[in-house]
Amino acid sequence: MGIPLRVRSSVGKYSIVFIANSFLEYHLRARQGYKREPITVEWILGMIEQDDIVFDVGANVGTYSLLIGKTMDSGAGQVFAFEPEASNFLSLNENIKLNRLGNKVVAFPVAFSDSSRPAHLFLSSNIRGSACHSIDIPESEGKKYISQHTQGIYVLSVDDLCRENDIPIPNHIKIDVDGAELGIIYGMKNVLGNQALKTIMIEITEETGGPMVEEIILGNGFKEVRRQQWENKKMSNVLYVRARSD
């Protein structure tokens, strides 16, 4: 009927409400979002503290940003949720308002790479809740596709964002960008070396520089502690924790 639904999901003691305008938002984001990536849920509930600063790069409609915001309800922490695709950004903000998390989760419509510049975002789909969009060329997860729309965006490096704006170094960062990880890692070398950054949860695509991504992260004092391999894909969710200096 085209009427948005309100969908409630529970994670432990937390209850999160989504606005679902599409089947993708209903099924993949609200109903299955927390079941598909148990490693990410465990990271949020087990390692992020109430006063921490968290970056969610590739936030989509906010599945994980919302959960992190809920865990910070009585603390001073904050989530910076970055999502460049226009319809997902709209849903992200609707979900933030619906859960009354405006004081905890702040959304920005930008993408990240190795430098700061205007760019084009090629959409793999026009459906809200979809993913696998890409900047510069219509290619995601190492595969070319026919773009359904081209959107103008502004690309930043994580280092420029933190250096040139009043935004603190994150204590934790989640990166889920469907194959664009290497450019982001190249653009956050100062943040990677900052001791304030304690953990990195990242989806790594083998065909698009995955080994180099891992080499750079490990070379900056992190160690791998968990890995979730995606079935039938050369992709993994990997959790890195900064190794203790002692």
C-alpha positions in Angstrom: 0.0 0.0 0.0 3.0 2.3 0.3 2.2 3.2 3.9 5.3 3.2 6.1 5.3 0.7 9.0 6.8 1.1 12.5 8.8 -2.0 13.3 10.2 -2.7 16.8 13.3 -4.8 17.4 14.8 -6.0 20.7 18.4 -6.5 21.5 19.0 -7.6 25.0 17.4 -5.0 27.2 17.2 -2.4 24.4 14.1 -1.8 22.2 14.6 0.0 18.9 11.9 1.3 16.6 12.4 1.6 12.8 10.3 3.3 10.1 10.1 0.9 7.2 9.3 2.3 3.8 10.4 -0.7 1.8 10.9 -4.5 2.2 14.6 -3.9 2.6 14.1 -1.6 5.5 11.5 -3.9 7.1 13.3 -7.3 6.6 17.1 -6.6 6.2 17.5 -3.6 8.5 14.8 -3.9 11.2 14.0 -7.6 11.4 17.3 -9.2 10.5 19.9 -6.4 11.1 20.9 -7.5 14.6 20.8 -11.2 13.7 23.0 -11.0 10.6 26.0 -9.5 12.3 26.3 -11.0 15.8 30.0 -9.9 16.0 28.9 -6.3 15.6 26.2 -6.5 18.3 28.7 -8.2 20.7 31.2 -5.4 20.0 28.6 -2.7 20.7 27.3 -4.3 23.9 30.7 -5.5 25.2 33.2 -2.8 24.3 31.6 0.6 23.8 31.2 2.5 27.0 28.6 5.2 27.8 31.0 8.2 27.5 32.7 7.0 24.3 32.8 8.7 20.9 31.8 6.4 18.0 31.9 6.9 14.2 29.5 4.8 12.1 30.8 5.1 8.6 28.2 3.7 6.2 25.4 4.0 8.7 22.6 3.2 6.1 19.3 3.7 8.0 21.0 3.5 11.4 20.7 -0.1 12.6 23.9 0.0 14.6 24.0 3.8 15.3 20.6 3.5 17.1 21.8 0.6 19.2 24.9 2.4 20.2 22.9 5.5 21.1 20.6 3.4 23.3 23.6 2.0 25.2 24.7 5.6 25.9 21.4 6.8 27.3 22.8 7.8 30.7 26.3 8.8 29.6 28.0 11.6 27.8 28.9 9.6 24.7 27.9 10.4 21.2 27.6 8.6 17.8 28.5 10.3 14.6 26.5 8.5 11.8 27.8 9.1 8.2 25.5 8.1 5.3 25.8 9.8 1.9 22.8 8.2 0.0 19.9 10.6 0.2 17.0 8.3 0.8 18.9 6.3 3.4 19.9 9.5 5.1 16.3 10.5 5.3 15.4 7.2 7.0 18.4 7.5 9.3 17.1 10.8 10.6 13.6 9.6 10.9 14.8 6.6 13.0 16.9 8.9 15.2 13.8 11.1 15.9 11.5 8.1 16.3 13.8 6.7 19.1 14.4 10.1 20.7 18.1 9.8 20.2 18.8 13.3 18.8 21.0 14.1 21.7 23.1 11.0 21.2 23.2 10.2 17.4 24.1 13.0 14.9 23.8 12.2 11.2 26.0 13.7 8.4 25.3 13.2 4.7 29.0 12.7 3.7 31.2 9.9 2.3 34.8 9.2 3.2 37.9 8.4 1.2 41.6 9.3 1.0 41.0 13.0 0.3 38.4 15.8 0.7 36.6 16.8 -2.6 33.3 16.9 -4.4 32.3 13.6 -6.0 29.5 11.6 -7.5 27.7 8.8 -5.8 26.4 6.0 -8.1 23.3 4.3 -6.7 22.9 0.6 -7.2 19.2 0.9 -6.3 16.7 3.6 -5.6 15.0 1.6 -2.8 15.4 2.8 0.8 17.6 0.6 2.8 19.6 -0.6 -0.1 23.4 -0.7 -0.1 26.4 -1.3 -2.5 26.4 2.3 -3.8 29.8 3.7 -4.7 31.7 6.9 -5.3 33.5 7.9 -8.6 32.6 4.7 -10.6 29.6 2.3 -10.5 31.5 -0.6 -8.9 30.9 -2.1 -5.5 32.4 -5.1 -3.7 34.7 -5.5 -6.8 31.8 -5.8 -9.2 30.5 -3.3 -11.8 26.8 -2.4 -12.0 24.4 -0.2 -13.9 23.8 2.9 -11.8 20.1 3.7 -11.2 20.9 7.4 -10.3 23.9 9.6 -9.8 23.9 11.9 -6.8 26.3 14.7 -6.0 28.1 14.3 -2.6 31.0 15.7 -0.7 33.8 13.3 0.2 36.0 13.8 3.3 39.0 12.0 4.8 38.5 11.0 8.4 41.7 12.9 9.3 40.4 16.1 7.7 37.1 15.8 9.5 38.7 15.6 12.9 41.5 18.1 12.2 39.5 20.9 10.6 36.2 20.6 12.6 35.2 20.5 16.2 34.7 16.8 16.1 36.8 14.6 18.5 38.9 11.6 17.7 36.6 8.5 17.9 37.2 5.9 20.5 35.6 3.3 18.2 34.9 3.3 14.5 32.6 1.0 12.4 33.3 1.0 8.6 30.9 -0.8 6.3 31.3 0.7 2.8 31.0 -2.3 0.4 34.5 -2.4 -1.0 35.6 1.3 -0.4 37.6 0.5 2.8 41.1 1.0 1.5 40.5 4.7 0.5 39.0 5.4 3.9 41.9 3.7 5.7 44.4 5.8 3.6 42.5 8.9 4.7 42.6 8.2 8.5 46.3 7.5 9.1 46.5 10.2 11.8 43.4 8.9 13.6 44.7 5.3 13.3 47.8 6.3 15.1 46.0 8.2 17.9 45.8 6.2 21.1 42.2 7.5 21.7 41.0 5.1 19.0 40.5 1.7 20.8 38.6 -0.5 18.4 37.8 -0.8 14.7 34.9 -2.9 13.4 35.3 -3.1 9.6 33.9 -5.1 6.7 36.8 -6.1 4.5 36.5 -7.0 0.9 39.3 -9.2 -0.4 39.0 -8.1 -4.0 39.3 -4.4 -3.3 42.5 -4.1 -1.3 41.5 -6.2 1.7 45.0 -7.4 2.5 46.4 -3.9 2.4 43.6 -2.7 4.7 44.5 -5.3 7.2 48.2 -4.6 6.9 47.8 -0.9 7.7 45.5 -1.6 10.6 47.8 -4.1 12.2 50.8 -1.9 11.5 49.2 0.8 13.7 49.2 -1.3 16.8 45.9 -3.2 16.5 45.3 -6.9 16.7 42.5 -9.0 15.3 40.2 -10.5 17.9 37.1 -11.6 16.0 36.2 -12.4 12.4 32.9 -13.2 10.8 33.1 -14.5 7.2 30.2 -13.8 4.9 28.8 -16.9 3.3 29.6 -17.2 -0.4 31.5 -14.0 -0.4 35.1 -13.0 -0.2 34.2 -10.6 2.6 34.5 -10.6 6.4 33.5 -8.4 9.3 36.6 -8.1 11.4 37.1 -6.6 14.9 40.4 -5.0 15.7 41.4 -3.9 19.2 44.4 -1.7 20.0 47.1 -3.8 21.6 48.2 -2.8 25.1 51.6 -1.1 25.2 52.6 -3.1 28.2 
